[in-house]
């Protein structure tokens, strides 16, 4: 019985070590997810800045009367809206 008790203790200690290693992997995974989220935010900021610049450009074109939309794209968009709606 001494050996069985000894094995149980080692098994329990092994379980604790496995849990610790699992937490380490989860920590790495979590850190990786946080890094990915941070990168996505930075990309979003870049996209927002580009979008704002494009909107200002289009506003200037509309104000000056030089804006000429692609009528095929407008018609296609309207048709999709009408079909879906």
Kinemage of the C-alpha trace (Angstrom):
@kinemage 1
@onewidth
@group {chain A} dominant
@subgroup {mainchain}
@vectorlist {calphas} color= white
{ca unk a 1} P 0.000 0.000 0.000
{ca unk a 2} L 2.902 2.299 0.509
{ca unk a 3} L 3.642 2.294 -3.206
{ca unk a 4} L 0.049 3.042 -4.183
{ca unk a 5} L -0.009 5.971 -1.794
{ca unk a 6} L 3.309 7.142 -3.216
{ca unk a 7} L 1.981 6.897 -6.754
{ca unk a 8} L -1.112 8.866 -5.847
{ca unk a 9} L 1.007 11.640 -4.399
{ca unk a 10} L 3.178 11.728 -7.479
{ca unk a 11} L 0.072 11.583 -9.658
{ca unk a 12} L -1.450 14.481 -7.781
{ca unk a 13} L 1.754 16.449 -8.015
{ca unk a 14} L 1.886 15.596 -11.722
{ca unk a 15} L -1.661 16.869 -12.111
{ca unk a 16} L -0.708 20.112 -10.413
{ca unk a 17} L 2.254 20.479 -12.739
{ca unk a 18} L 0.086 19.777 -15.763
{ca unk a 19} L -2.394 22.418 -14.618
{ca unk a 20} L 0.435 24.891 -14.189
{ca unk a 21} L 1.683 24.165 -17.685
{ca unk a 22} L -1.839 24.490 -19.079
{ca unk a 23} L -2.180 27.872 -17.440
{ca unk a 24} L 1.120 28.890 -18.971
{ca unk a 25} L -0.112 27.922 -22.423
{ca unk a 26} L -3.394 29.738 -21.773
{ca unk a 27} L -1.406 32.764 -20.700
{ca unk a 28} L 0.550 32.697 -23.934
{ca unk a 29} L -2.641 32.228 -25.901
{ca unk a 30} L -4.295 35.085 -24.031
{ca unk a 31} L -1.282 37.335 -24.588
{ca unk a 32} L -1.363 36.442 -28.263
{ca unk a 33} L -5.058 37.310 -28.430
{ca unk a 34} L -4.416 40.646 -26.716
{ca unk a 35} L -1.624 41.388 -29.173
{ca unk a 36} L -3.956 40.571 -32.062
{ca unk a 37} L -6.635 42.843 -30.633
{ca unk a 38} L -4.146 45.685 -30.217
{ca unk a 39} L -2.987 45.261 -33.807
{ca unk a 40} L -6.587 45.287 -35.007
{ca unk a 41} L -7.211 48.537 -33.130
{ca unk a 42} L -4.159 50.137 -34.707
{ca unk a 43} L -5.283 48.983 -38.148
{ca unk a 44} L -8.749 50.356 -37.404
{ca unk a 45} L -7.264 53.731 -36.526
{ca unk a 46} L -5.356 53.762 -39.810
{ca unk a 47} L -8.508 52.782 -41.693
{ca unk a 48} L -10.489 55.496 -39.892
{ca unk a 49} L -7.915 58.122 -40.819
{ca unk a 50} L -7.929 57.007 -44.455
{ca unk a 51} L -11.720 56.961 -44.503
{ca unk a 52} L -11.898 60.462 -43.002
{ca unk a 53} L -9.465 61.748 -45.621
{ca unk a 54} L -11.532 60.155 -48.404
{ca unk a 55} L -14.751 61.664 -47.025
{ca unk a 56} L -13.144 65.125 -46.949
{ca unk a 57} L -11.965 64.655 -50.533
{ca unk a 58} L -15.457 63.672 -51.660
{ca unk a 59} L -17.041 66.585 -49.771
{ca unk a 60} L -14.700 68.981 -51.557
{ca unk a 61} L -15.616 67.444 -54.936
{ca unk a 62} L -19.344 67.728 -54.194
{ca unk a 63} L -18.971 71.335 -53.018
{ca unk a 64} L -17.082 72.300 -56.161
{ca unk a 65} L -19.476 70.422 -58.457
{ca unk a 66} L -16.754 68.077 -59.703
{ca unk a 67} L -18.079 64.890 -58.087
{ca unk a 68} L -19.110 62.348 -60.704
{ca unk a 69} L -20.260 59.050 -59.193
{ca unk a 70} L -19.984 55.815 -61.154
{ca unk a 71} L -23.615 55.456 -62.240
{ca unk a 72} L -23.264 51.707 -62.820
{ca unk a 73} L -22.136 51.214 -59.205
{ca unk a 74} L -24.976 53.409 -57.948
{ca unk a 75} L -27.561 51.482 -59.985
{ca unk a 76} L -26.126 48.140 -58.849
{ca unk a 77} L -26.255 49.226 -55.222
{ca unk a 78} L -29.832 50.456 -55.563
{ca unk a 79} L -30.937 47.214 -57.184
{ca unk a 80} L -29.381 45.146 -54.394
{ca unk a 81} L -31.091 47.372 -51.821
{ca unk a 82} L -34.474 46.988 -53.539
{ca unk a 83} L -34.129 43.217 -53.917
{ca unk a 84} L -33.051 42.701 -50.292
{ca unk a 85} L -35.575 45.141 -48.843
